[in-house]
Amino acid sequence: MSDPALAAPEAVTRGGSRRIPSWLLGIGPLVLLALAVALFLRAGPVGVFTQAFPPVEELTIERVALPEPGLLEISVVNGGPEAVTIAQVFVDDASWVHSVGGDRTVDRLERRKIRVPYPWVEGEPHTVTLITSTGLTFSETIAVAVETPRADARYLSTFALLGTYAGVIPVLLGLLWLPFLRRLDRRWLDFFLALTVGLLIFLGVDALVEAFDTSARVAGAFQGTGLILLGLVGTPLVLAGLGSYRRESGAGRTPLYVATLVAVAIGLHNLGEGLAIGSSYATGEIALGTFLVVGFLIHNTTEGLGIVAPLGSERPGLGRLLALGAIAGVPTVIGAWIGGFSSSPLWTTLFFAIGAGAIVQVVFELGRLLVRGSAGRALSPLNAAGVLAGLMIMYATGIIVGG
């Protein structure tokens, strides 16, 4: 026999739900929150502090371009809580006449492009300083002054060639290890799968470090660390969701599926490498850019091995192998284009974080493949040696890039 006192609240709740629409119950707290925020901003105690302290200003110089001789273009964004008024522009410690594309007062999250007629000298360093109406300064140094590449046929083909040498060619060379892998027995195939895990762990950490480095140049309002979190956590979730949908439709974790995931993760990482190459050449650091291309040409050959390692017991057609190589290598070309023509700290940070997040999911899938193929002994001595070998190979070839 039920207690009427206990049943009453349930009846009241059901009755109340019938009287008040569900959508209103859902948006009610949001409306009250908006009213509370408006009340705080209009009549709260902030005015006392506003009168006592100067405003907090933040202006981020995202890019200084040299589109033609005698002209500077400065791209800025306001990532702070207060509007910022650009009062003066100094180049090499001297005030220069300039024009602002829009109002001089830059509100929060707004962008401006400032054009400065200045006789910059090719090959020389120059320092640009913006002075706000309150006297705060924000500076950026051009290490080597060279004309910024334009997106014409000449530079598009040049950056495409650089990306091909750094990403496409080495990955395709690495795919040539597939006939060798086919001749190995199961335990040695597992060794190379474990080696792939080591390669990817190294690439993932490398991408994460690069993401944190570039996040320091992201405007504060865009939360560089938050971008990294979105890419690092969001990407594995998306890939896992797609994998779950794929299994529900009847497809399993085939070796080709795992190899495709490896190619996708490597491609996202190579996009970041292309960004580094493109921005190096665009800013006049030719020696660094050339060194990066040669280093990545050697460094990335092992990535092709990582792609075909899950296919050691399969016989994929030439078309599928070329498609895997394109997935992993072509993003280097796209990255070189982005870095050469319109590099942005925000997008660079997000791309590196997405690459690191994709690698997390791929390492998980490779681990499952190892467990299935090794009868539950995924961390056998030989497999552990494979992971360590992968880390050491990437470290050794990385010395060439980082040198």
Secondary structure as the mmCIF struct_conf table of DSSP 4:
data_model
#
loop_
_struct_conf.conf_type_id
_struct_conf.id
_struct_conf.beg_label_comp_id
_struct_conf.beg_label_asym_id
_struct_conf.beg_label_seq_id
_struct_conf.end_label_comp_id
_struct_conf.end_label_asym_id
_struct_conf.end_label_seq_id
HELX_RH_AL_P HELX_RH_AL_P1 PRO A 4 ARG A 19
BEND BEND1 ILE A 20 ILE A 20
HELX_RH_AL_P HELX_RH_AL_P2 SER A 22 ALA A 43
BEND BEND2 GLY A 44 GLY A 44
TURN_TY1_P TURN_TY1_P1 PRO A 45 PRO A 45
HELX_RH_AL_P HELX_RH_AL_P3 VAL A 46 ALA A 52
BEND BEND3 PHE A 53 PHE A 53
HELX_LH_PP_P HELX_LH_PP_P1 PRO A 54 VAL A 56
STRN STRN1 THR A 60 GLU A 68
TURN_TY1_P TURN_TY1_P2 PRO A 69 GLY A 70
STRN STRN2 LEU A 71 VAL A 77
BEND BEND4 GLY A 80 GLU A 82
STRN STRN3 VAL A 84 VAL A 91
TURN_TY1_P TURN_TY1_P3 ASP A 92 ASP A 93
STRN STRN4 ALA A 94 SER A 95
STRN STRN5 SER A 99 VAL A 100
BEND BEND5 GLY A 101 GLY A 102
BEND BEND6 ARG A 104 ARG A 104
STRN STRN6 THR A 105 VAL A 106
TURN_TY1_P TURN_TY1_P4 ARG A 108 LEU A 109
STRN STRN7 ARG A 111 PRO A 117
TURN_TY1_P TURN_TY1_P5 GLU A 122 GLY A 123
STRN STRN8 HIS A 126 THR A 132
TURN_TY1_P TURN_TY1_P6 SER A 133 THR A 134
BEND BEND7 GLY A 135 GLY A 135
STRN STRN9 THR A 137 ILE A 142
BEND BEND8 ALA A 143 VAL A 144
HELX_LH_PP_P HELX_LH_PP_P2 GLU A 147 ARG A 150
BEND BEND9 ALA A 151 ASP A 152
HELX_RH_AL_P HELX_RH_AL_P4 ALA A 153 GLY A 163
HELX_RH_PI_P HELX_RH_PI_P1 THR A 164 VAL A 168
HELX_RH_AL_P HELX_RH_AL_P5 ILE A 169 LEU A 175
TURN_TY1_P TURN_TY1_P7 LEU A 176 TRP A 177
HELX_RH_AL_P HELX_RH_AL_P6 LEU A 178 ARG A 182
TURN_TY1_P TURN_TY1_P8 ARG A 183 ARG A 183
BEND BEND10 LEU A 184 LEU A 184
HELX_RH_AL_P HELX_RH_AL_P7 ARG A 186 SER A 215
TURN_TY1_P TURN_TY1_P9 ALA A 216 ARG A 217
BEND BEND11 VAL A 218 VAL A 218
HELX_RH_3T_P HELX_RH_3T_P1 GLY A 220 PHE A 222
HELX_RH_AL_P HELX_RH_AL_P8 GLY A 224 GLU A 248
TURN_TY1_P TURN_TY1_P10 SER A 249 GLY A 250
HELX_RH_AL_P HELX_RH_AL_P9 PRO A 255 ALA A 282
TURN_TY1_P TURN_TY1_P11 THR A 283 GLY A 284
HELX_RH_AL_P HELX_RH_AL_P10 ILE A 286 HIS A 299
TURN_TY1_P TURN_TY1_P12 ASN A 300 ASN A 300
HELX_RH_AL_P HELX_RH_AL_P11 THR A 301 VAL A 308
HELX_RH_3T_P HELX_RH_3T_P2 ALA A 309 LEU A 311
TURN_TY1_P TURN_TY1_P13 GLY A 312 SER A 313
HELX_RH_AL_P HELX_RH_AL_P12 LEU A 318 SER A 342
HELX_RH_AL_P HELX_RH_AL_P13 PRO A 345 GLY A 373
TURN_TY1_P TURN_TY1_P14 SER A 374 GLY A 376
TURN_TY1_P TURN_TY1_P15 ALA A 378 LEU A 379
HELX_RH_AL_P HELX_RH_AL_P14 PRO A 381 GLY A 402
#
